[in-house]
């Protein structure tokens, strides 16, 4: 069974306007497979009939469900090792060097899907941060339905088996009947919130932003706008992680690529050097200067970078 051209055109336009995801010609099979369960649930003869009903009724709830159904929610625990390797060996040590052993690290996991990514970050932090330091993770996604599952932290055995090492299951998960649930201590440091990447970014600043495997669905102007908004909420020396097939090169020159383990991450490029200042007096023998962070590109404040009164809930209890 194939979709009527007007069915595909309506769905593609709706999804583009609501999420900026492009459904190009040839993706009719994807639309049909994603919407067929909704059509059956509604008792419609097929996807064409379902979409006709949605168009006629024009109910917001139906439109939202169509858009959410077409969003990709593929994820797994510790998906690709680069972000977690960078967090453990570079990002966390760097923040602690700059802010001290009691630092609070802020992370934004954008397009977090069903939550495996932010919980993986929380697990790394739990095993890497010293006593007194803490992490606060904001996890966002377009889909309210998928965020409900993520917030519960509950996963089937099949979902747990996708990338979660057995020792971490023992340390960070608890049995919940036939399923597994993320331990309360980790759930407390993750806040889930609905967010559309076409809208302004959540209040920062963030030491780490995970924006993985989502830019590939957008056109160039949309990618540029999203990266520009991310720039505005990065903490000094903050790190951006994209998917393995994504890059800022040729998209937004404000970023520069930095090696991270077997992959790479991105930091804000250093601004143009100012005109030379008048020569200063020689530094006395024995004087020392403070170490410079390998990620630092901007002036670093003397206190942890936070916005007073920011509306993001603070649930970053020490681990």
Backbone as numpy.savetxt, mean C-alpha at the origin, in Angstrom:
# Nx Ny Nz CAx CAy CAz Cx Cy Cz
-20.66 -17.82 -24.22 -21.51 -16.63 -24.22 -20.63 -15.39 -24.22
-20.90 -14.42 -25.08 -20.10 -13.21 -25.15 -20.96 -12.01 -24.75
-20.28 -11.00 -24.22 -20.97 -9.80 -23.79 -21.40 -8.95 -24.97
-22.53 -8.29 -24.82 -22.96 -7.31 -25.82 -22.00 -6.12 -25.75
-21.68 -5.51 -26.89 -20.75 -4.38 -26.89 -21.16 -3.26 -25.94
-22.47 -2.97 -25.86 -22.87 -1.87 -24.98 -22.72 -2.23 -23.50
-22.81 -3.53 -23.18 -22.58 -3.97 -21.80 -21.13 -3.70 -21.41
-20.21 -4.15 -22.27 -18.80 -3.96 -21.97 -18.45 -2.47 -21.91
-18.98 -1.69 -22.84 -18.68 -0.26 -22.88 -19.14 0.43 -21.60
-20.35 0.07 -21.11 -20.86 0.68 -19.89 -19.98 0.33 -18.70
-19.63 -0.95 -18.56 -18.82 -1.39 -17.42 -17.43 -0.76 -17.48
-16.82 -0.75 -18.66 -15.48 -0.18 -18.80 -15.47 1.31 -18.44
-16.50 2.03 -18.87 -16.57 3.46 -18.57 -16.80 3.69 -17.07
-17.68 2.89 -16.47 -17.95 3.02 -15.04 -16.69 2.77 -14.22
-15.98 1.70 -14.54 -14.77 1.34 -13.79 -13.69 2.40 -13.98
-13.56 2.93 -15.20 -12.55 3.96 -15.45 -12.85 5.22 -14.65
-14.12 5.64 -14.64 -14.49 6.87 -13.93 -14.36 6.73 -12.42
-14.67 5.54 -11.91 -14.67 5.35 -10.46 -13.30 4.98 -9.90
-12.46 4.31 -10.71 -11.19 3.80 -10.16 -9.98 4.08 -11.03
-10.19 4.59 -12.25 -9.12 4.85 -13.23 -8.52 3.56 -13.79
-9.09 2.41 -13.45 -8.62 1.15 -14.04 -9.13 1.07 -15.47
-8.23 0.73 -16.38 -8.59 0.66 -17.80 -8.95 -0.77 -18.18
-10.11 -0.95 -18.75 -10.54 -2.24 -19.30 -10.58 -2.08 -20.81
-9.52 -2.51 -21.45 -9.41 -2.33 -22.89 -10.11 -3.46 -23.63
-10.34 -3.26 -24.92 -10.94 -4.29 -25.75 -10.15 -5.59 -25.61
-10.86 -6.68 -25.49 -10.22 -7.96 -25.26 -10.39 -8.44 -23.83
-10.88 -7.55 -22.95 -11.08 -7.91 -21.55 -12.53 -8.29 -21.26
-13.30 -8.55 -22.31 -14.70 -8.93 -22.11 -14.82 -10.18 -21.25
-13.89 -11.11 -21.44 -13.93 -12.36 -20.66 -13.77 -12.08 -19.17
-12.93 -11.08 -18.85 -12.70 -10.73 -17.45 -13.96 -10.14 -16.84
-14.60 -9.22 -17.57 -15.84 -8.61 -17.09 -16.90 -9.68 -16.86
-17.02 -10.59 -17.81 -18.05 -11.63 -17.69 -17.78 -12.54 -16.50
-16.52 -12.97 -16.31 -16.20 -13.89 -15.22 -16.37 -13.22 -13.85
-16.05 -11.91 -13.76 -16.16 -11.23 -12.47 -17.61 -10.88 -12.12
-18.42 -10.61 -13.13 -19.80 -10.18 -12.85 -20.80 -11.33 -12.85
-20.41 -12.48 -13.38 -21.35 -13.61 -13.42 -21.85 -14.01 -12.04
-20.99 -14.08 -11.00 -21.51 -14.41 -9.67 -22.55 -13.41 -9.18
-22.37 -12.12 -9.50 -23.35 -11.11 -9.10 -24.66 -11.30 -9.85
-24.55 -11.65 -11.12 -25.75 -11.88 -11.92 -26.54 -13.07 -11.38
-25.85 -14.13 -11.04 -26.52 -15.32 -10.50 -27.16 -15.01 -9.15
-26.44 -14.25 -8.34 -26.98 -13.87 -7.02 -28.26 -13.07 -7.17
-28.33 -12.24 -8.21 -29.51 -11.41 -8.45 -30.61 -12.20 -9.17
-30.29 -13.38 -9.67 -31.28 -14.18 -10.38 -31.44 -13.79 -11.83
-30.43 -13.12 -12.39 -30.49 -12.70 -13.80 -30.04 -13.83 -14.71
-30.50 -13.79 -15.95 -30.17 -14.84 -16.90 -28.70 -14.82 -17.29
-28.05 -13.68 -17.19 -26.64 -13.57 -17.55 -26.13 -12.18 -17.22
-24.88 -11.93 -17.59 -24.26 -10.65 -17.26 -24.91 -9.50 -18.00
-25.30 -9.72 -19.27 -25.97 -8.65 -20.01 -27.25 -8.21 -19.31
-28.04 -9.19 -18.86 -29.29 -8.87 -18.18 -29.02 -8.17 -16.85
-27.99 -8.62 -16.15 -27.63 -7.99 -14.87 -27.23 -6.53 -15.07
-26.37 -6.28 -16.06 -25.90 -4.91 -16.29 -27.04 -4.01 -16.75
-27.97 -4.56 -17.55 -29.15 -3.76 -17.95 -29.94 -3.35 -16.73
-30.09 -4.27 -15.78 -30.83 -3.96 -14.55 -30.10 -2.91 -13.73
-28.78 -3.03 -13.65 -27.98 -2.06 -12.91 -28.11 -0.68 -13.54
-28.04 -0.62 -14.86 -28.13 0.67 -15.56 -29.50 1.31 -15.36
-30.54 0.48 -15.39 -31.90 1.01 -15.26 -32.16 1.52 -13.84
-31.78 0.71 -12.84 -32.04 1.09 -11.45 -31.12 2.22 -10.98
-29.88 2.20 -11.47 -28.90 3.24 -11.14 -28.75 3.41 -9.63
-28.68 2.28 -8.93 -28.50 2.33 -7.48 -27.00 2.38 -7.17
-26.62 3.24 -6.28 -25.20 3.41 -5.94 -24.58 2.10 -5.44
-25.32 1.36 -4.64 -24.78 0.11 -4.10 -24.43 -0.86 -5.22
-25.27 -0.94 -6.26 -24.99 -1.83 -7.39 -23.77 -1.36 -8.17
-23.66 -0.06 -8.38 -22.52 0.48 -9.12 -21.22 0.20 -8.38
-21.24 0.36 -7.07 -20.06 0.09 -6.26 -19.66 -1.37 -6.35
-20.63 -2.27 -6.31 -20.32 -3.70 -6.38 -19.70 -4.07 -7.73
-20.18 -3.45 -8.79 -19.60 -3.72 -10.11 -18.14 -3.28 -10.15
-17.86 -2.08 -9.65 -16.49 -1.57 -9.66 -15.59 -2.44 -8.79
-16.05 -2.80 -7.61 -15.26 -3.64 -6.71 -14.99 -5.01 -7.31
-15.96 -5.54 -8.04 -15.78 -6.85 -8.65 -14.69 -6.84 -9.71
-14.49 -5.69 -10.35 -13.49 -5.60 -11.41 -12.12 -5.20 -10.90
-12.01 -4.83 -9.63 -10.70 -4.52 -9.06 -9.96 -5.82 -8.78
-8.66 -5.81 -8.96 -7.85 -7.01 -8.75 -7.44 -7.10 -7.29
-7.64 -8.27 -6.68 -7.31 -8.46 -5.27 -6.32 -9.60 -5.05
-5.46 -9.82 -6.03 -4.45 -10.87 -5.91 -3.40 -10.46 -4.89
-3.12 -11.33 -3.92 -2.11 -11.01 -2.90 -1.69 -12.30 -2.22
-0.66 -12.20 -1.42 -0.19 -13.34 -0.62 0.72 -12.81 0.47
1.09 -13.66 1.40 1.99 -13.27 2.49 3.40 -13.08 1.94
4.06 -12.02 2.38 5.44 -11.76 1.99 5.64 -11.88 0.47
4.68 -11.33 -0.26 4.72 -11.41 -1.72 5.94 -10.67 -2.26
6.79 -11.34 -2.98 8.08 -10.81 -3.41 8.83 -10.42 -2.13
10.06 -10.73 -2.01 10.76 -10.50 -0.75 11.35 -9.10 -0.61
11.48 -8.39 -1.71 12.18 -7.10 -1.68 11.63 -6.12 -0.64
10.31 -5.87 -0.57 9.83 -4.86 0.40 10.15 -5.23 1.84
10.05 -6.49 2.17 10.23 -6.92 3.55 11.72 -6.99 3.91
12.53 -7.33 2.92 13.97 -7.28 3.11 14.43 -5.84 3.32
13.89 -4.92 2.50 14.24 -3.50 2.64 13.78 -2.97 3.99
12.59 -3.37 4.45 12.07 -2.92 5.74 12.98 -3.37 6.87
13.38 -4.63 6.82 14.16 -5.21 7.92 15.60 -4.67 7.95
16.23 -4.58 6.78 17.66 -4.28 6.75 17.97 -2.81 6.51
17.01 -2.03 5.96 17.32 -0.65 5.61 16.36 0.36 6.24
15.06 0.18 6.05 14.11 1.20 6.49 14.06 1.31 8.01
13.84 0.21 8.70 13.74 0.27 10.16 15.05 0.75 10.80
16.20 0.18 10.44 17.45 0.67 11.03 17.68 2.16 10.76
17.30 2.62 9.56 17.51 4.02 9.21 16.66 4.94 10.08
15.38 4.59 10.28 14.50 5.41 11.12 15.02 5.44 12.56
15.47 4.31 13.07 15.96 4.25 14.44 17.24 5.06 14.60
18.10 5.08 13.58 19.32 5.89 13.65 18.98 7.37 13.71
17.96 7.77 12.95 17.63 9.19 12.86 16.80 9.68 14.03
15.95 8.81 14.57 14.99 9.27 15.58 15.21 8.67 16.96
16.06 7.69 17.04 16.32 7.09 18.34 15.57 5.79 18.54
15.91 5.05 19.58 15.37 3.70 19.80 13.89 3.66 20.16
13.30 4.82 20.49 11.87 4.85 20.83 11.03 5.39 19.68
11.54 5.32 18.47 10.84 5.89 17.32 9.56 5.14 17.01
8.61 5.88 16.45 7.39 5.28 15.90 7.51 5.33 14.38
7.42 4.18 13.74 7.55 4.07 12.28 6.15 4.05 11.68
5.92 4.92 10.68 4.61 4.99 10.06 4.68 4.41 8.64
3.74 3.53 8.33 3.70 2.83 7.04 2.33 2.99 6.42
2.30 3.20 5.12 1.05 3.18 4.36 1.10 2.03 3.36
0.21 1.08 3.53 0.06 -0.04 2.59 -1.15 0.28 1.71
-0.89 0.82 0.51 -1.96 1.23 -0.40 -2.39 0.06 -1.26
-3.70 0.01 -1.58 -4.26 -1.11 -2.35 -3.89 -2.43 -1.66
-4.24 -2.51 -0.38 -3.77 -3.61 0.48 -4.53 -4.90 0.28
-5.61 -4.88 -0.48 -6.41 -6.08 -0.73 -6.87 -6.69 0.60
-6.74 -8.00 0.76 -7.30 -8.67 1.93 -6.38 -8.66 3.15
-5.31 -7.86 3.11 -4.57 -7.59 4.33 -3.26 -8.33 4.55
-2.93 -9.27 3.67 -1.70 -10.02 3.91 -0.46 -9.13 3.91
-0.45 -8.09 3.05 0.72 -7.22 2.99 0.94 -6.46 4.30
-0.03 -5.68 4.80 0.23 -4.95 6.05 0.50 -5.87 7.23
-0.15 -7.03 7.29 0.15 -7.95 8.39 1.55 -8.53 8.26
2.03 -8.73 7.03 3.41 -9.19 6.83 4.38 -8.14 7.34
4.09 -6.86 7.05 4.92 -5.76 7.55 4.93 -5.77 9.08
3.76 -5.97 9.68 3.67 -5.98 11.14 4.49 -7.13 11.74
4.51 -8.26 11.06 5.29 -9.40 11.55 6.78 -9.09 11.51
7.25 -8.47 10.42 8.66 -8.10 10.32 9.01 -7.12 11.44
8.15 -6.13 11.67 8.42 -5.14 12.71 8.45 -5.79 14.09
7.54 -6.72 14.33 7.48 -7.39 15.64 8.78 -8.13 15.95
9.43 -8.61 14.90 10.64 -9.39 15.09 11.92 -8.57 14.91
11.77 -7.28 14.55 12.95 -6.47 14.24 13.10 -5.24 15.12
12.00 -4.65 15.58 12.09 -3.42 16.35 12.54 -3.70 17.78
13.35 -2.81 18.33 13.77 -2.99 19.72 12.66 -2.59 20.68
12.74 -2.99 21.94 11.74 -2.56 22.93 11.68 -1.03 22.99
10.48 -0.50 23.04 10.30 0.94 23.09 9.95 1.54 21.76
10.39 0.94 20.65 10.01 1.40 19.31 8.67 0.79 18.95
7.97 1.40 17.99 6.66 0.90 17.60 6.41 1.19 16.13
5.39 0.58 15.60 5.02 0.77 14.21 3.53 1.05 14.12
3.16 1.88 13.19 1.76 2.24 12.95 1.52 2.06 11.45
0.59 1.19 11.08 0.37 0.85 9.69 -1.04 1.25 9.27
-1.14 2.07 8.26 -2.42 2.41 7.65 -2.55 1.58 6.38
-3.58 0.77 6.29 -3.80 -0.09 5.11 -5.09 0.35 4.43
-5.02 0.65 3.14 -6.19 1.16 2.43 -6.47 0.36 1.18
-7.73 0.39 0.78 -8.14 -0.27 -0.45 -9.43 0.37 -0.93
-9.71 0.19 -2.21 -10.94 0.74 -2.79 -12.17 -0.02 -2.33
-12.02 -1.31 -2.08 -13.15 -2.19 -1.81 -13.49 -2.28 -0.32
-14.69 -1.86 0.03 -15.15 -1.99 1.41 -15.32 -3.46 1.79
-15.75 -4.26 0.82 -15.96 -5.69 1.09 -14.66 -6.38 1.46
-13.60 -6.11 0.70 -12.33 -6.79 0.96 -11.72 -6.27 2.25
-11.97 -5.00 2.59 -11.43 -4.45 3.83 -12.08 -5.07 5.06
-13.32 -5.48 4.92 -14.00 -6.14 6.05 -13.28 -7.42 6.41
-12.92 -8.21 5.40 -12.16 -9.44 5.67 -10.79 -9.10 6.24
-10.14 -8.12 5.65 -8.80 -7.75 6.12 -8.83 -7.33 7.58
-9.83 -6.54 7.96 -9.91 -6.06 9.33 -10.10 -7.18 10.34
-10.77 -8.23 9.93 -10.97 -9.37 10.85 -9.70 -10.16 11.05
-8.78 -10.08 10.06 -7.53 -10.81 10.17 -7.70 -12.31 10.13
-8.78 -12.78 9.53 -9.10 -14.21 9.52 -8.90 -14.79 8.13
-8.20 -15.92 8.06 -7.84 -16.51 6.77 -8.00 -18.02 6.81
-8.32 -18.56 5.65 -8.45 -20.02 5.53 -7.07 -20.67 5.52
-7.05 -21.98 5.68 -5.78 -22.69 5.64 -5.09 -22.50 4.30
-5.88 -22.48 3.21 -5.30 -22.27 1.88 -4.66 -20.89 1.78
-5.32 -19.87 2.32 -4.76 -18.52 2.27 -3.50 -18.41 3.12
-3.50 -19.05 4.27 -2.33 -19.02 5.14 -1.14 -19.71 4.47
-1.42 -20.76 3.73 -0.35 -21.52 3.08 0.32 -20.75 1.94
-0.29 -19.67 1.49 0.28 -18.90 0.38 1.32 -17.90 0.90
2.50 -18.42 1.23 3.63 -17.57 1.54 3.95 -17.34 3.00
3.14 -17.83 3.92 3.40 -17.58 5.34 4.23 -18.74 5.91
5.48 -18.48 6.30 6.33 -19.55 6.83 5.74 -20.16 8.10
5.95 -21.45 8.26 5.39 -22.15 9.42 5.79 -21.52 10.75
7.06 -21.12 10.95 7.39 -20.50 12.25 6.59 -19.23 12.53
6.26 -18.47 11.48 5.48 -17.26 11.70 4.03 -17.58 11.98
3.53 -18.67 11.43 2.17 -19.11 11.78 2.09 -19.36 13.28
3.10 -20.04 13.79 3.13 -20.38 15.21 3.23 -19.12 16.07
4.07 -18.16 15.65 4.32 -16.99 16.48 3.24 -15.92 16.36
2.61 -15.82 15.20 1.76 -14.64 14.95 0.31 -14.95 14.58
-0.08 -16.22 14.55 -1.46 -16.58 14.21 -2.04 -17.44 15.32
-3.37 -17.38 15.46 -4.07 -18.23 16.42 -5.21 -18.94 15.70
-5.54 -20.10 16.16 -6.63 -20.86 15.56 -7.97 -20.17 15.82
-8.82 -20.17 14.80 -10.18 -19.64 14.93 -11.10 -20.64 14.24
-11.41 -21.72 14.93 -12.18 -22.80 14.32 -11.36 -23.49 13.25
-11.90 -23.54 12.05 -11.18 -24.16 10.93 -10.26 -23.16 10.24
-10.23 -21.92 10.73 -9.42 -20.88 10.11 -8.32 -20.41 11.05
-7.53 -19.46 10.54 -6.48 -18.84 11.33 -6.76 -17.35 11.45
-6.39 -16.78 12.59 -6.57 -15.34 12.78 -5.26 -14.71 13.23
-4.96 -13.53 12.68 -3.78 -12.79 13.08 -3.89 -12.46 14.57
-2.79 -12.61 15.28 -2.79 -12.38 16.73 -3.21 -10.95 17.06
-3.90 -10.74 18.17 -4.39 -9.40 18.53 -3.30 -8.33 18.57
-2.10 -8.68 19.03 -1.03 -7.68 19.13 -0.69 -7.10 17.77
-0.77 -7.91 16.72 -0.49 -7.41 15.37 -1.68 -6.68 14.79
-2.88 -7.17 15.06 -4.07 -6.48 14.54 -4.17 -5.06 15.09
-3.67 -4.86 16.31 -3.78 -3.53 16.92 -2.92 -2.48 16.22
-1.89 -2.87 15.52 -1.01 -1.86 14.91 -1.42 -1.55 13.47
-2.45 -2.22 12.96 -2.90 -1.99 11.59 -4.30 -1.37 11.60
-4.45 -0.26 10.93 -5.74 0.40 10.77 -6.15 0.29 9.30
-7.35 -0.22 9.04 -7.84 -0.36 7.67 -8.82 0.76 7.37
-8.70 1.33 6.18 -9.56 2.44 5.79 -9.81 2.38 4.28
-11.04 2.68 3.88 -11.35 2.72 2.45 -10.74 3.99 1.84
-10.10 3.82 0.69 -9.45 4.96 0.04 -9.31 4.67 -1.45
-9.61 5.70 -2.24 -9.45 5.63 -3.69 -8.18 6.39 -4.05
-7.29 5.76 -4.81 -6.03 6.40 -5.15 -6.20 7.64 -6.03
-7.40 7.84 -6.56 -7.67 9.06 -7.33 -7.90 10.25 -6.41
-8.04 10.00 -5.11 -8.28 11.06 -4.14 -6.97 11.45 -3.45
-6.96 12.58 -2.72 -5.74 12.95 -1.98 -5.27 11.82 -1.07
-3.97 11.72 -0.91 -3.40 10.67 -0.07 -3.78 10.90 1.40
-3.81 9.83 2.20 -4.08 10.00 3.64 -3.01 10.88 4.28
-3.33 11.51 5.40 -2.35 12.38 6.05 -1.08 11.62 6.43
0.05 12.17 6.07 1.33 11.58 6.42 1.89 12.25 7.68
3.19 12.21 7.84 4.16 11.64 6.91 4.36 10.15 7.15
4.77 9.44 6.08 5.00 8.01 6.16 6.47 7.71 5.88
7.03 6.81 6.68 8.41 6.37 6.48 8.51 5.34 5.36
7.43 4.62 5.12 7.40 3.60 4.08 6.03 3.61 3.43
6.00 3.66 2.11 4.75 3.56 1.36 4.87 2.37 0.42
3.94 1.43 0.54 3.87 0.27 -0.34 2.76 0.50 -1.34
3.13 0.64 -2.60 2.18 0.92 -3.68 2.48 -0.08 -4.79
2.22 -1.35 -4.51 2.73 -2.42 -5.36 1.66 -3.00 -6.28
2.08 -3.21 -7.51 1.26 -3.91 -8.50 -0.11 -3.26 -8.71
-0.13 -1.92 -8.67 -1.38 -1.21 -8.92 -1.21 -0.15 -10.00
-0.02 0.48 -10.09 0.20 1.49 -11.12 0.07 0.91 -12.53
0.32 -0.37 -12.68 0.26 -1.00 -14.01 -1.14 -0.93 -14.62
-2.15 -0.67 -13.80 -3.53 -0.62 -14.32 -3.94 0.78 -14.77
-3.05 1.78 -14.59 -3.43 3.16 -14.87 -2.69 3.70 -16.08
-3.28 4.76 -16.69 -2.57 5.43 -17.77 -1.52 6.38 -17.19
-0.68 6.95 -18.06 0.45 7.75 -17.60 0.03 8.95 -16.75
-0.96 9.77 -17.17 -1.34 10.91 -16.34 -1.81 10.50 -14.95
-2.52 9.37 -14.86 -2.98 8.91 -13.55 -1.82 8.46 -12.69
-0.86 7.75 -13.27 0.33 7.34 -12.53 1.06 8.56 -11.98
1.21 9.58 -12.83 1.93 10.78 -12.41 1.21 11.49 -11.26
-0.11 11.56 -11.36 -0.88 12.22 -10.30 -0.77 11.46 -8.98
-0.82 10.12 -9.04 -0.73 9.32 -7.81 0.64 9.48 -7.17
1.70 9.40 -7.98 3.05 9.54 -7.44 3.28 10.94 -6.88
2.66 11.94 -7.48 2.78 13.30 -6.97 2.11 13.40 -5.59
0.97 12.75 -5.44 0.28 12.79 -4.14 1.07 12.01 -3.08
1.70 10.91 -3.49 2.51 10.15 -2.54 3.69 10.99 -2.06
4.29 11.75 -2.97 5.42 12.61 -2.61 5.06 13.52 -1.44
3.83 14.01 -1.44 3.40 15.00 -0.46 3.27 14.43 0.95
3.23 13.10 1.07 3.05 12.51 2.40 4.24 11.66 2.83
5.37 11.78 2.12 6.56 11.04 2.51 7.29 11.75 3.63
7.75 11.00 4.61 8.60 11.55 5.66 9.99 11.81 5.08
10.77 12.70 5.69 12.15 12.88 5.25 12.88 11.53 5.24
13.51 11.21 4.13 14.18 9.93 4.02 13.25 8.75 3.79
11.96 9.02 3.55 10.99 7.94 3.36 11.25 7.12 2.11
10.72 5.90 2.12 10.96 4.93 1.05 9.65 4.52 0.41
9.63 4.48 -0.92 8.48 4.02 -1.70 8.84 2.68 -2.33
7.92 1.71 -2.22 8.12 0.41 -2.85 7.03 0.18 -3.88
7.44 -0.13 -5.11 6.51 -0.45 -6.19 6.61 -1.94 -6.50
5.75 -2.41 -7.39 5.82 -3.79 -7.83 7.04 -4.01 -8.70
7.41 -5.29 -8.87 8.62 -5.62 -9.63 8.55 -5.14 -11.06
7.35 -5.04 -11.62 7.20 -4.61 -13.02 6.90 -3.12 -13.13
7.02 -2.38 -12.04 6.68 -0.96 -12.03 7.92 -0.12 -11.75
7.90 1.13 -12.20 9.01 2.04 -11.97 8.52 3.48 -12.02
9.29 4.36 -11.39 9.01 5.79 -11.51 9.77 6.40 -12.69
10.72 5.66 -13.24 11.56 6.17 -14.32 10.69 6.46 -15.54
10.81 7.67 -16.04 10.00 8.08 -17.18 8.58 8.46 -16.80
8.26 8.39 -15.51 6.92 8.74 -15.03 6.98 9.97 -14.13
7.87 9.95 -13.14 8.00 11.06 -12.19 9.47 11.16 -11.80
10.15 12.16 -12.32 11.58 12.30 -12.10 11.94 12.80 -10.71
10.95 13.06 -9.87 11.23 13.48 -8.50 11.75 12.33 -7.65
11.62 11.10 -8.18 12.06 9.91 -7.44 13.37 9.40 -8.01
14.14 8.72 -7.17 15.34 8.03 -7.66 15.35 6.61 -7.10
15.88 5.72 -7.91 15.90 4.30 -7.53 17.13 4.01 -6.68
16.92 3.22 -5.62 17.98 2.86 -4.68 18.01 1.35 -4.56
19.16 0.70 -4.70 19.24 -0.76 -4.53 18.75 -1.18 -3.15
18.03 -2.29 -3.12 17.54 -2.84 -1.86 17.54 -4.35 -1.97
18.56 -4.99 -1.42 18.66 -6.43 -1.53 18.76 -6.86 -2.98
17.87 -7.75 -3.38 17.87 -8.22 -4.77 17.00 -7.36 -5.68
16.40 -6.32 -5.11 15.55 -5.45 -5.91 15.92 -4.00 -5.70
14.93 -3.14 -5.72 15.17 -1.71 -5.53 13.94 -1.05 -4.93
14.16 0.10 -4.32 13.09 0.94 -3.78 13.33 2.34 -4.32
12.47 3.28 -3.91 12.57 4.64 -4.42 12.56 5.64 -3.27
13.37 6.68 -3.41 13.36 7.79 -2.47 13.23 9.08 -3.27
12.89 10.15 -2.59 12.80 11.43 -3.27 14.20 11.90 -3.65
14.34 12.30 -4.90 15.64 12.75 -5.38 16.07 14.01 -4.67
17.37 14.18 -4.51 17.90 15.37 -3.85 17.57 16.60 -4.68
17.16 17.70 -4.05 16.91 18.94 -4.79 18.20 19.49 -5.38
18.06 20.39 -6.33 19.24 20.99 -6.95 20.08 21.70 -5.89
21.38 21.58 -6.04 22.28 22.18 -5.06 22.17 23.70 -5.09
22.09 24.36 -3.92 22.03 25.83 -3.89 23.38 26.43 -4.26
23.40 27.73 -4.47 24.65 28.42 -4.78 25.60 28.27 -3.60
26.91 28.17 -3.88 27.89 27.98 -2.80 27.80 29.10 -1.77
27.86 28.73 -0.49 27.84 29.71 0.59 29.25 30.20 0.85
29.39 31.34 1.51 30.73 31.82 1.86 31.47 30.79 2.69
32.77 30.75 2.50 33.58 29.76 3.21 33.42 29.92 4.71
33.22 28.81 5.38 33.07 28.83 6.84 34.42 28.64 7.50
34.47 28.96 8.77 35.71 28.76 9.52 36.03 27.28 9.57
37.31 26.92 9.59 37.68 25.50 9.64 37.11 24.83 10.87
36.74 23.57 10.69 36.23 22.78 11.81 37.35 22.45 12.77
37.16 22.72 14.06 38.22 22.40 15.01 38.60 20.94 14.97
39.87 20.68 15.21 40.34 19.30 15.24 39.58 18.54 16.32
39.10 17.34 15.95 38.38 16.50 16.90 36.89 16.66 16.84
36.38 17.70 16.12 34.93 17.88 16.02 34.37 16.80 15.12
33.14 16.38 15.39 32.50 15.33 14.59 31.18 15.84 14.06
30.73 15.24 12.99 29.43 15.58 12.42 28.50 14.42 12.57
27.19 14.67 12.59 26.22 13.59 12.77 26.16 12.75 11.52
25.93 11.43 11.63 25.87 10.55 10.46 24.71 10.93 9.56
24.90 10.73 8.28 23.86 11.03 7.29 23.18 9.74 6.87
21.85 9.68 6.93 21.10 8.49 6.54 21.32 8.18 5.07
21.40 6.89 4.74 21.57 6.49 3.34 20.36 6.84 2.51
19.20 7.05 3.16 17.99 7.41 2.43 17.68 8.90 2.56
18.36 9.63 3.43 17.96 11.01 3.70 18.21 11.89 2.49
17.19 12.61 2.07 17.32 13.53 0.95 16.84 14.93 1.33
16.18 15.02 2.50 15.62 16.28 2.95 16.05 16.52 4.38
15.82 17.74 4.90 16.16 18.03 6.28 15.36 17.14 7.21
16.00 16.60 8.22 15.35 15.68 9.16 14.98 16.42 10.42
13.70 16.39 10.83 13.29 17.08 12.06 13.91 16.43 13.28
13.97 17.16 14.38 14.60 16.65 15.59 13.67 15.78 16.40
12.39 15.76 16.06 11.43 14.92 16.77 10.75 14.02 15.77
10.14 12.90 16.20 9.46 12.01 15.27 8.48 12.76 14.40
8.52 12.46 13.10 7.68 13.21 12.15 6.25 12.74 12.23
5.37 13.57 12.79 3.95 13.24 12.86 3.17 14.52 12.67
1.97 14.42 12.20 1.11 15.58 12.07 0.20 15.66 13.28
0.27 16.73 14.00 -0.59 16.88 15.18 -2.04 16.92 14.75
-2.85 16.10 15.40 -4.28 16.11 15.10 -4.64 15.44 13.81
-3.73 14.66 13.19 -4.06 13.97 11.93 -5.17 13.00 12.19
-6.14 12.88 11.24 -7.32 12.05 11.48 -7.05 10.56 11.39
-5.85 10.14 10.96 -5.59 8.70 10.90 -5.55 8.14 12.31
-6.35 7.12 12.61 -6.36 6.58 13.97 -4.99 6.09 14.36
-4.53 6.38 15.57 -3.22 5.92 16.03 -3.41 4.65 16.82
-3.06 3.51 16.18 -3.20 2.24 16.87 -1.86 1.53 16.88
-0.80 2.30 16.75 0.53 1.71 16.67 1.09 1.39 18.03
0.49 0.48 18.76 0.99 0.12 20.08 2.33 -0.57 19.93
3.27 -0.37 20.90 4.56 -1.05 20.82 4.37 -2.55 20.74
5.21 -3.20 19.93 5.12 -4.65 19.78 6.09 -5.32 20.73
